[in-house]
Each structure stands twice: as structure tokens, then as C-alpha cells.
């Protein structure tokens, strides 16, 4: 747990503890070291939603090692506040910081359903799976009100285009009716991200996410309702949750998961400084050990952009993680079959025509 005596400024309920400078902005006022500014008021920031009329929604994923071809993200920024999230850097493109801004200033693409319809109507579109959480979580808290993800799933069902979901939120079960219909046509896969079973760690590392028990309940419910289901045990952070892998994969298998994946944490761009600050505040007793182990997995660095290496890392410790993942998956019957979705039944909807489920 946090050593409060060592740092009484740790803001609970947030992952990032400060806003680092946005590399794209030449001039801005930021607060990087609160303890050095005695007269700067410390106020708990409320989440702000920025409603945007975007021009595009679906992005082609050109990285060959991430397991997806296309992604569509109805929200930019993520209120879940996971400290390690690789999507933090993308918030700088919107003019915000990858730190506290990322989890408190959420861009809502309110016209996402219209954009997806337009995309599917393009005669050049060749049906392929689209991931709704390629960057940020499509079931973060604002989805409860906006229901954009639900509308996107309805459109995928109408057009018979396969869709993938990865989430840390139990809100996905709200849309079980649509997900079941998609599953009947082999058009969906749902993965829950489960990094540990330790709730104390979750509250520090993923402060605004659903509990691990709730995520396992999602896996169980989806599995019982015939939905292809798996988990991502990611990221693995050496010295924090690498030793939890056995219990996570065992619990996932018992809940009905058929597939699992993992990644080794990498801290590119602004995430390195954000994570380093958090790590020394949350775990001062082992911060340097964890930091050095991460470096050991990426040839002496915490950042890694090399295709093929950036996901699983390299070196002895990364190889140990890979080996234990394979052993546990075999032990618990995970990844025994390939998961392929249906792309043959895609259809375009004529203007004025009502789709039939």
C-alpha cells in the first residue's frame, strides 16, 4: 500500500499524479512538482467532457504485432485512469497532457454512429474485424449516459461486420442482448482485461475500473450465454503483478474464458515520467527494483518501439514471463483453438431499408 508518511500528496482515485508538458505545445502553464509550489492551490479535478464532431472513426492499425487490423474509439482519454496506459500519449494530439488530463478531460465523439454507417457504406470497404477498444475503453463511465458503444454494436449487427471488445468495465453486460445476437452470427469476441486479483493493487494501478471480481463475473456471464470470451492479462509489470499470472489465468479459465493474452509493460513517451512518479509515491519501498526489472525487459530502457519485441519484451526476465504464460495456458486449457470471426455475411443497407436481425 501507499506510504502516506513518505508522500501525503498522493491523490486517491487518480492514476497520474501530475500533468507533464505536452511536447506539441510551445508555451503552457503546468504543475510538475506540487511540493515546490507552496501557494498553488490543490483542488480535486472533476471530469470534463468535450463533445467533438469528428471527421473519421475507423483507423487502420498498421502495427503487425497488436492483433487487430482496424480500431474505432468513441472516446479519447479514459476516466479509468490506468497508470500504465499506452493511450496516454495520444491525448497530446488533442492539445492536452498525457497525465491527469488524460483521465479527466474526455473527448466524446458524439457522431461516431453516423461515421461508422458512412464507413460501412463505402464500396471500397472489405469486411474485417473492428476493435472498439484499440486505444481507450469503449465502456468507460460516460458510456452509461451516452450509449455510443451500444449504437456502434447495433450498427455492426445491422451490417454483419465483426467487432471486438476489450474492457475493464462490467458495463459491457448492459449490452448482452446485442452481443448475443452478434455471437449467433460469429461476429463478436469480448475480452476482459484482468491484470491481477489483488484489489489493493487495482485501486492504485487502475483506480476507476470495475473490481476484478466484477470482471470475472463478466467472463462467466458472457461464456454462459454463448459469447466467445477471453482475457488479457496485461500489462505484466515485473515486481508488481508478474507473480499473479497463475491465479489470474486459473480464475479466468474457471469462469469460462477460452483465450488469453499478455503483454509486458512498456513506458513510451510521456508515460515513462508519469509512471516513474506514481511508482515512487505508491511503492517507495520497491520502486527502483520494479523500474530496473522493466528496463531489463527492454534492453536497458523502459520504452520500446521495436515490432516483435515491444509487446513481449526480451531478455531473461521477459523470457521467463513468456514461458510461464505458455505453461499456465496449457495447464488451464486456454488458447486451444483459433478464434476466427465471420466476414462472409457483410451486407450494405439500402437507403430506407430496415435491417432484419
N, C-alpha and C positions, 0 to 999 in steps of 0.2 A: 504494500500500500504506500501512498504518498507519505513522505516525511514532512509533515506540516511545519515542524520546527525549523527544518532546513530551508523551507520556502513557503511562507504563508500567503503568497500571492497566486498560488495555483487556482485557476478558475475552474471549478467543477462544472460539468455539463458541456465543456468545450474540449476539443482535441487540441488545436493550435492555441497557443497562449499569447501570440502577438501577430502583428501584420508585418511581414518582411516587405522590402521595397519591390515594387513591380518593375521588372527590367525594361519594360516597354515605355515607361513614363519617365520623362526627363526631370520633372520637378513635382514633388509631392511632400506633404507632411505625414510622417509616420511615427509610430511609437515602438521602437525595437526593444528598449530596455526600461521598463516601467520603474524599476527600482532606482534609476538615476535621475528621475524627474519627480521631485517631491510635490510639486504643485499641480501636476497633471491629474485631473480627476479620473478616478477609476469607476466606470459605470458598466453595469451588465448590459451588453448589447442585445437588443431584441432583433429577431429575424425580420429581414426586409425582403419583400418580393418585388422583383422588377419584371413587368409584363412586356414581352417582346413579340413583335410581328416578324418572325424570322423569314428568310428567303428560301432556305433549304432545311431539310431534316435528316435525310438519309446520307450517311457518309460511307464511302468505300474504305475499308481497312486494308492497307497495303502491307502491313506487317505480317509476315508469314508464320509467326510463332505465337499468335494470340488466340487462334482457334475460332475466328469469325471473319466473314467476308464483308459484312455491312453492319453498321450500327445506326440507331436512331435514339436520340436522347431528348425527351420532352423537357428536361430541366438541366440547367447548368449551375454548378455549385451544388452542394449537398449538405443538408441540415444534419445528417447523421454524424458528421464531424470526425470521421475516422482519421487518426493522426497520420497514417502511412499512405493515404490515398494518392495514387499516381495522377488522378484527375485534377489535383490542386493546381498544377502548373497551367492547365488550360484556362483557369479563371483570369489569368493575366491578360489573355487576349480580349477580355471584356472590359479591361481597364481597372480591374480590382486586384487585390492581393491574394496570394495563394494561402495565406494564413487564416485569420479569423474571418476575413471577408468571404472566403470560400464556403464557410458553413453558416454564415449569417446574412449573406446577400445572394438570394436565389433568383436566377433568371428563369422565368416561366414562359415557355414557347406556347402561347395560347392558341396559335393557329396550326399546331402540329398535326391534328387530324386532317385538315384541309390539304396540308403539304404532303401527307402520306398518300391520300387519294390521288392527288395530282401525279405523284411519283409512280404509282402503280398504273396509271392510265397512259404513261409514256410508252409508246410502242417499242422503244428500244430496251425496255426493262426485261431482263431474263430472270425469272423467279429464282430466288436464293434466300436462305435464312437471313433474317434481320434480327440483330440483338438489340433489345430495348434498354440495355444497361451496359453498353460498351464503354461508357465514360462515367456517368453518375447514376445513382439508384433511381429507377423509374417509380419506385414505391416509397419514396421519402415522404415525410409527414404532409406536405402540401397536396399530395395526390389525393388524400382523403377528401379534400374540398374540391379540387379542380377536376378530378376524374379523367385526366387526359390519357393516361396509360390505358384505362378501360376502353376509351374510344378507339385508341390505336389497335387494341386487340380485336375489337369488333370489326374494324376495317380489314385487318389481316384475315379474319374469318370470312368476311364477305368476298374477298378476292382470292381466298385459298392460298395465301402466301405464308410460308413457315416463319415462325417467330421464336426467339429465345429470350428467356428472362433470367436475370441473376439479381437477387435481392437479399438484403439483411432485414427486411421488414415483413411482419406477419400480415400486413395489409393485402398481400397477394391473394389471400384466401377469400377476400371480398369478391374477387372476380372468378371464383371457382366455376361458376356456371359457364362462362365464356371459355375458360381454359379447358374444361371438359369437352366442349364442342370441338375445339381445336384438336384436342387429343384424339377424338374419334376419327379424325382425318389425318392423323400423324403429322400435325402442323405445329407442334409446340414441344418445348422442353423447358423445364423450370429447375434452376439450380439455386440453392440457398448457400450463402457464404457463411461458413462456420469456422472461425479461427481458433476457438478454444472451447472449453466447457467451464472455465473459471470466470464467474460473474464479476469478481473484483477486478480482474484484468479487463474484461469487456467495458466496464464503466469508465475506465481510464483511457482505453485504447479506441473504443468505438462508443462514445458517450451517449448518443441519442438513437441507438439502434434497438431493435427488439432483443429480448433476452435469448440466450442460447436455447433454453427450454422451449420458447415460442418458435424458434426456427426449426427445431427438431419436430415440433408439432406440425409445422407447415409441410415438412418432408413426409411425415406419416399420413397426413390428410390427403395430400396430392397422390401419394402412392396408392392408398386405398381406393381412390377414385379414378384409377387408371391413367394417371398423368405421368409421363416419363420424367423421372426426378433424380437429381443428384446433388452433390455439394461441391463447393470449392473450399478447401482447407488452405485459405490464402489470405494474406501472405504469411509464410513461415518466417518468424523473426528469431534468429538464434539467440538463446539465452532468455527469451520471454515465453514463447509458445511452441518451440520445436519439440519439446518433450511431451506435449499434449496430443500429438498426432494420433497415437494409438487409440486413445479414448474417444477422440472425435470421430475417426473412421468407424470404430466399433459401434458407437451410438447412432451414427448415420445409417449404417447397414441395418441395424436392428429396427430403425424407424422406416425402412423401406427404400432407401437410396440404392440405385443400381450403378451409379457412376460417381467418380470423384476426380478432382484435380488439385494441383497445388502450385504455388509459385514461391520463390524466395524473395524476400523484400528487397527492393532497390529504391534508392532515395535520390532521384534525379532532380536537377534544377533547384527551385526554392525549397523543395521538400526536405532536403538534407538539413538545412538550418532549422526548419520548423520542428523536425523530428528530434534533432540533437537537443534543442531547448526543452522539449517535452520530456525526453528521456532522462535528462539530468534533474528535472523537477519531480517527475513521478517515481523514478527509481534511482536515486542518487547513489545507493549502495552498490549497484551493479551496472551503472550506465556505461562506464568505459569498457567493461567486458563485453557487453552487448554490441557496442559500437565497433569494437575490434573484430568481433565474430562476423558482423555484417561485412566489414572490409575484407575479411578472409574469404568470403564467398564471391567477391568481385575483384580479384587481383589487386587488393590493397585499397580499393575505393568503395564508397557506399553507392555511387552512381554507376550505372552500367547501361549502355545503349546498344550493345552488340547482339544482333539477332542470333538466336540459338543459345546464347549464354545468359542473357538478361533475365529470362524467366526462371530458369532453374539454378543459375549461378555456376561457379566452377570451384575447383579446389577440393580438399579432403572433406571439409565440413559439409559442403554442398552435395558431394557425392554420398555422404552418409545419410543426408536427408532424403535424397533420391532413392537410395537402397531401402530405407525403412518404409518409405511410401509404397514402393512396389511390394514389399513383403506383407504389409498390412492390407493392401488392396486384395492380394491373393488370399490372405487369411480370412477376410470378411466378405469375399465374393463380389468385390467391386470391379467395374470395368471388364466384365467378362464378355460383353457383346458390344458391337458398334452401335452408335446412336445416329441413325440417318433419318432425316425428315423428308416429307413428301413435297416435291416441287413440280409434279406432273399435273396437278389439278388446278393450277393457277388459272384464273379467269378475269377478264376485264368486264366491268359492268356498264352496260349501255345506259346512256342518259335517260333517267326516268324509270329505269328498271329496278324493281325491288329484289334484293337478294333473298334466296331461299336457303335456310340453314340445312 
